[in-house]
Amino acid sequence: MQTRKLGNSGLEVSALGLGCMGMSFSYGPPKDKPEMISLIRLAVESGVTFFDTAEVYGPYTNEELVGEALAPFRGQVKIATKFGFRMDPTGEKMFLGPDSSPKLIKQVVEGSLKRLRTEVIDLYYQHRVDPKTPIEDVAGAVKDLIQEGKVKHFGLSEPGVGTIRRAHAVQPVTAVQNEYSLWFRRPEEQLIPVLEELGIGLVPYSPLGKGFLAGKIDATTTFNKTDFRNILPRFTPDALKANQTLLDLLGAIPERKQATVAQIALAWLLAQKPWIVPIPGTTKRERLEENLGAAAIELTPDDLRDIDGVTSSVTLQGDRYPEHLEKMTGL
């Protein structure tokens, strides 16, 4: 697989990464650990060198999974993880709220290093902006970790552009992780121009619209009771029925490229900027192979024009998050 550099940082990774969250968290019950280890290792064998996890996924269990799976390949892969939530010691809640206090950052990095079975974290993101902690203090704490050799690169997840500028002035930001896909294009308004100006890479999460753009979900789809899509406005039956129009109109493009809708959606992201690295997640071997096939698809200017014409003609129904979760993002 071809590689890309995330902005001007020099961090070089495979053009497509692998988001590992769903293997342990959010999309129904945790999956079989040996199967997920095999899947992660298949990704490495297929050329993937960029793997994404977070302390809160589980909590903790996803970092442990990624660490075990990648231990034999540590020298040839890059691991990204995240901090920024205060965990509930009772285990009753996943977390107690955002907390990026420097003291906590320097405390929790030790746990992530241990779970990931590594001496250094390649890319350490603030998971969500903490309104109680100035971003300059957060960037300064990560700068200290970089100087100590525990972290190589600093990242932000779902920040506002003002936050990015302030953080970048203290410690250069290597990458911003943000939702971005054919069904969520808001980053094009302000975020992407600022990233281009500052030389920061973009790592789109949910590049397949949390599964919708794979073309296998419709208004009749039911999710496991532990699947967080049950609370997302865009996944109500009415919204799914209305948003099916997008997939219907895109249909001709995958046909002429001899590709799937998912592959076109990923290829479209890759075609936007050379410093964009999507991280589609999956728990299935066939989906991994399908997703990675997108890296070989070249979309022509006519293809891109047709895709833009389709997306601009469809008004998608439903917000991407409930209001209380959207408030935790910077866009």
C-alpha positions as CSV (number, residue, x, y, z in Angstrom):
1,M,0.0,0.0,0.0
2,Q,1.1,3.5,-0.7
3,T,2.1,5.7,2.2
4,R,1.3,9.3,3.1
5,K,2.7,11.9,5.4
6,L,0.5,13.6,8.0
7,G,1.0,17.2,7.2
8,N,4.5,18.6,7.5
9,S,5.4,16.5,10.6
10,G,7.2,13.7,8.8
11,L,4.9,11.1,10.3
12,E,4.6,8.6,7.5
13,V,1.8,6.0,7.6
14,S,-0.2,3.8,5.2
15,A,-2.7,5.7,3.1
16,L,-5.5,3.8,4.9
17,G,-5.3,3.1,8.6
18,L,-7.4,0.8,10.8
19,G,-9.7,2.1,13.5
20,C,-9.9,-0.5,16.2
21,M,-12.6,0.9,18.5
22,G,-15.4,-1.3,17.2
23,M,-13.5,-4.5,18.1
24,S,-14.1,-3.7,21.8
25,F,-16.6,-0.9,22.2
26,S,-19.6,1.0,20.8
27,Y,-20.7,-1.3,18.0
28,G,-22.3,-4.0,20.1
29,P,-20.6,-6.5,22.5
30,P,-16.8,-6.9,22.4
31,K,-15.7,-9.2,19.6
32,D,-13.7,-12.4,20.1
33,K,-10.2,-11.4,21.1
34,P,-8.2,-14.0,19.2
35,E,-10.2,-13.2,16.0
36,M,-9.6,-9.5,16.4
37,I,-5.8,-10.1,17.0
38,S,-5.8,-12.1,13.8
39,L,-7.6,-9.4,11.9
40,I,-5.2,-6.7,13.1
41,R,-2.3,-8.8,12.1
42,L,-3.9,-9.5,8.7
43,A,-4.1,-5.7,8.3
44,V,-0.3,-5.4,8.9
45,E,0.4,-8.2,6.4
46,S,-1.8,-6.3,3.9
47,G,0.3,-3.1,4.3
48,V,-1.5,-1.2,7.0
49,T,0.9,0.6,9.3
50,F,-1.4,3.0,11.2
51,F,-3.7,1.8,14.0
52,D,-6.1,3.9,16.1
53,T,-7.3,3.2,19.6
54,A,-8.0,5.1,22.8
55,E,-7.9,4.8,26.6
56,V,-11.7,5.1,26.8
57,Y,-12.5,2.3,24.4
58,G,-13.5,-0.4,26.7
59,P,-12.3,1.4,28.8
60,Y,-8.7,0.1,28.5
61,T,-9.5,-3.2,26.7
62,N,-9.0,-1.9,23.2
63,E,-5.5,-0.6,24.0
64,E,-4.7,-4.0,25.5
65,L,-6.0,-5.7,22.3
66,V,-4.0,-3.5,20.0
67,G,-0.9,-3.8,22.1
68,E,-1.0,-7.6,22.1
69,A,-1.8,-7.8,18.4
70,L,0.9,-5.4,17.3
71,A,3.7,-6.5,19.7
72,P,5.4,-8.6,17.1
73,F,5.3,-5.8,14.5
74,R,6.0,-2.8,16.7
75,G,9.0,-1.6,14.7
76,Q,7.0,-1.4,11.5
77,V,3.7,0.2,12.6
78,K,2.5,3.5,14.1
79,I,0.0,3.5,17.0
80,A,-2.3,6.4,17.8
81,T,-4.2,6.6,21.1
82,K,-6.0,9.2,23.1
83,F,-6.4,10.8,26.5
84,G,-8.9,13.3,27.8
85,F,-11.5,11.7,30.0
86,R,-11.6,11.0,33.7
87,M,-12.5,7.4,34.2
88,D,-15.0,6.2,36.8
89,P,-13.1,4.1,39.3
90,T,-16.4,2.3,40.3
91,G,-16.9,1.0,36.8
92,E,-20.5,2.1,36.8
93,K,-20.0,4.7,34.1
94,M,-17.6,4.6,31.1
95,F,-16.1,8.0,32.2
96,L,-17.0,10.9,34.4
97,G,-16.4,13.7,31.9
98,P,-13.6,15.4,30.0
99,D,-10.4,16.0,31.9
100,S,-7.2,17.1,30.2
101,S,-5.4,18.5,33.3
102,P,-1.6,18.2,32.8
103,K,-1.4,16.1,36.0
104,L,-3.9,13.5,34.6
105,I,-2.3,13.5,31.2
106,K,1.1,12.6,32.7
107,Q,-0.5,10.0,34.8
108,V,-2.6,8.2,32.2
109,V,0.1,8.0,29.6
110,E,1.8,5.4,31.7
111,G,-1.2,3.1,31.6
112,S,-1.5,3.5,27.8
113,L,2.2,2.7,27.3
114,K,1.9,-0.4,29.4
115,R,-1.3,-1.6,27.7
116,L,0.1,-0.9,24.3
117,R,3.3,-2.8,25.2
118,T,5.5,0.0,23.9
119,E,8.0,2.5,25.1
120,V,6.6,5.4,23.0
121,I,3.3,6.4,21.6
122,D,3.5,7.5,18.0
123,L,0.6,9.9,18.0
124,Y,-1.2,11.0,21.2
125,Y,-4.5,12.8,20.7
126,Q,-6.5,14.9,23.1
127,H,-9.8,12.9,22.7
128,R,-12.1,15.9,23.2
129,V,-11.5,19.5,24.2
130,D,-11.7,20.0,28.0
131,P,-13.4,23.4,28.6
132,K,-11.9,23.5,32.1
133,T,-8.2,23.2,30.9
134,P,-6.6,25.8,28.7
135,I,-5.4,24.1,25.5
136,E,-2.0,25.7,26.0
137,D,-1.6,23.7,29.2
138,V,-2.6,20.5,27.4
139,A,-0.2,21.2,24.6
140,G,2.5,22.0,27.1
141,A,1.9,18.7,28.9
142,V,2.2,16.7,25.7
143,K,5.3,18.7,24.8
144,D,6.9,17.5,28.1
145,L,6.0,13.9,27.2
146,I,7.6,14.3,23.8
147,Q,10.8,15.7,25.4
148,E,10.8,12.7,27.8
149,G,10.6,10.3,24.8
150,K,7.2,8.9,25.8
151,V,5.3,10.4,22.9
152,K,6.4,11.3,19.3
153,H,3.6,13.4,18.0
154,F,0.7,15.5,19.3
155,G,-2.9,15.3,17.9
156,L,-6.3,16.8,18.6
157,S,-9.7,15.1,18.0
158,E,-12.8,17.2,17.1
159,P,-11.3,20.6,18.0
160,G,-12.4,24.0,16.8
161,V,-10.0,25.9,14.6
162,G,-9.2,28.4,17.3
163,T,-8.2,25.6,19.6
164,I,-5.9,24.2,16.9
165,R,-4.1,27.5,16.4
166,R,-3.6,28.0,20.1
167,A,-2.3,24.4,20.6
168,H,-0.1,24.6,17.5
169,A,1.7,27.7,18.9
170,V,2.8,25.7,21.9
171,Q,3.5,22.3,20.5
172,P,3.1,21.6,16.7
173,V,0.1,19.5,16.0
174,T,0.8,16.6,13.7
175,A,-2.8,15.5,13.0
176,V,-6.4,16.3,13.7
177,Q,-8.9,13.5,13.9
178,N,-12.4,14.5,12.9
179,E,-15.4,12.8,11.4
180,Y,-15.4,13.4,7.7
181,S,-17.1,11.5,4.9
182,L,-19.5,11.8,2.1
183,W,-22.3,12.2,4.6
184,F,-20.5,14.6,6.9
185,R,-18.6,17.3,5.0
186,R,-18.6,20.1,7.5
187,P,-14.8,20.0,7.9
188,E,-14.5,21.5,4.4
189,E,-15.9,24.8,5.7
190,Q,-13.2,25.9,8.1
191,L,-11.2,22.9,9.4
192,I,-9.5,21.7,6.2
193,P,-8.3,25.2,5.1
194,V,-6.7,25.8,8.5
195,L,-5.0,22.4,8.5
196,E,-3.6,23.1,5.0
197,E,-2.4,26.5,6.2
198,L,-0.6,25.1,9.2
199,G,0.7,21.9,7.7
200,I,-1.4,19.5,9.8
201,G,-2.7,16.1,8.6
202,L,-6.3,15.0,8.8
203,V,-7.4,11.6,10.0
204,P,-11.1,11.1,9.2
205,Y,-12.8,8.7,11.6
206,S,-16.2,7.2,10.6
207,P,-15.2,7.6,6.9
208,L,-18.0,5.2,6.0
209,G,-20.6,7.1,8.0
210,K,-20.6,4.6,10.9
211,G,-21.4,1.8,8.4
212,F,-24.1,3.6,6.4
213,L,-21.9,4.2,3.4
214,A,-21.1,0.5,3.1
215,G,-24.6,0.1,1.7
216,K,-25.7,-2.7,4.1
217,I,-27.9,-0.6,6.4
218,D,-31.4,0.5,5.7
219,A,-34.6,1.5,7.5
220,T,-35.3,-2.1,8.6
221,T,-31.9,-2.6,10.2
222,T,-31.9,-3.3,13.9
223,F,-28.8,-2.9,16.1
224,N,-27.7,-4.7,19.2
225,K,-29.0,-2.9,22.4
226,T,-25.4,-2.0,23.2
227,D,-24.7,-0.4,19.8
228,F,-24.4,3.4,20.2
229,R,-26.0,3.9,16.8
230,N,-29.3,3.4,18.6
231,I,-29.0,6.9,20.0
232,L,-27.8,8.7,16.8
233,P,-30.4,10.8,15.0
234,R,-29.2,9.8,11.6
235,F,-29.9,6.1,12.4
236,T,-33.6,6.4,13.2
237,P,-35.7,4.4,10.6
238,D,-37.1,7.6,9.1
239,A,-33.7,9.2,8.7
240,L,-32.2,6.0,7.2
241,K,-35.1,5.8,4.8
242,A,-34.6,9.4,3.7
243,N,-30.8,9.1,3.5
244,Q,-31.0,6.1,1.3
245,T,-31.3,8.5,-1.6
246,L,-27.6,9.3,-1.3
247,L,-26.6,5.7,-1.9
248,D,-29.2,5.3,-4.7
249,L,-27.7,8.3,-6.6
250,L,-24.1,7.2,-6.0
251,G,-24.9,3.8,-7.4
252,A,-23.8,4.5,-11.0
253,I,-20.4,5.6,-10.0
254,P,-19.3,2.3,-8.2
255,E,-20.7,0.4,-11.2
256,R,-18.5,2.1,-13.7
257,K,-15.4,1.9,-11.5
258,Q,-16.1,-1.8,-10.7
259,A,-16.0,-1.0,-7.1
260,T,-18.3,-1.0,-4.0
261,V,-19.9,2.1,-2.6
262,A,-17.6,1.8,0.4
263,Q,-14.6,1.8,-1.8
264,I,-15.8,4.8,-3.7
265,A,-16.4,6.6,-0.4
266,L,-12.9,5.9,0.9
267,A,-11.3,6.7,-2.5
268,W,-13.1,10.0,-2.5
269,L,-11.6,10.9,0.8
270,L,-8.1,10.0,-0.4
271,A,-8.6,12.2,-3.5
272,Q,-9.4,15.3,-1.4
273,K,-5.9,16.0,-0.1
274,P,-2.6,14.0,-0.1
275,W,-2.3,14.5,3.7
276,I,-5.7,12.8,4.5
277,V,-5.5,9.3,6.0
278,P,-8.9,7.7,6.7
279,I,-9.2,5.0,9.4
280,P,-12.1,2.8,8.6
281,G,-12.9,0.3,11.3
282,T,-14.2,-3.3,10.9
283,T,-14.4,-6.6,12.7
284,K,-14.7,-8.7,9.5
285,R,-12.0,-10.0,7.2
286,E,-14.0,-9.5,4.1
287,R,-14.7,-5.9,5.0
288,L,-11.0,-5.2,5.7
289,E,-10.0,-6.5,2.3
290,E,-12.8,-4.5,0.7
291,N,-11.8,-1.3,2.5
292,L,-8.1,-1.7,1.7
293,G,-9.0,-2.2,-2.0
294,A,-10.1,1.5,-2.1
295,A,-6.4,2.6,-2.0
296,A,-6.0,1.3,-5.5
297,I,-9.0,3.2,-7.0
298,E,-8.2,6.3,-8.9
299,L,-11.1,8.7,-9.3
300,T,-10.9,11.0,-12.3
301,P,-12.0,14.7,-12.2
302,D,-15.2,13.6,-13.9
303,D,-15.8,11.0,-11.2
304,L,-15.2,13.6,-8.4
305,R,-17.5,16.1,-10.1
306,D,-20.2,13.5,-10.4
307,I,-19.8,12.5,-6.7
308,D,-20.0,16.2,-5.6
309,G,-23.1,16.6,-7.8
310,V,-24.8,13.8,-6.0
311,T,-23.9,14.9,-2.5
312,S,-24.8,18.5,-3.1
313,S,-28.3,17.4,-4.4
314,V,-29.2,15.4,-1.3
315,T,-30.1,17.0,2.1
316,L,-29.3,14.4,4.7
317,Q,-31.8,13.9,7.5
318,G,-30.8,13.7,11.2
319,D,-28.0,15.2,13.2
320,R,-24.8,13.1,13.5
321,Y,-24.9,13.1,17.3
322,P,-27.5,13.9,20.0
323,E,-27.1,17.4,21.4
324,H,-25.2,16.5,24.5
325,L,-22.5,14.7,22.5
326,E,-22.3,17.3,19.8
327,K,-21.5,19.9,22.5
328,M,-18.3,17.9,23.2
329,T,-17.0,18.7,19.7
330,G,-15.4,21.9,18.3
331,L,-17.0,22.1,14.9
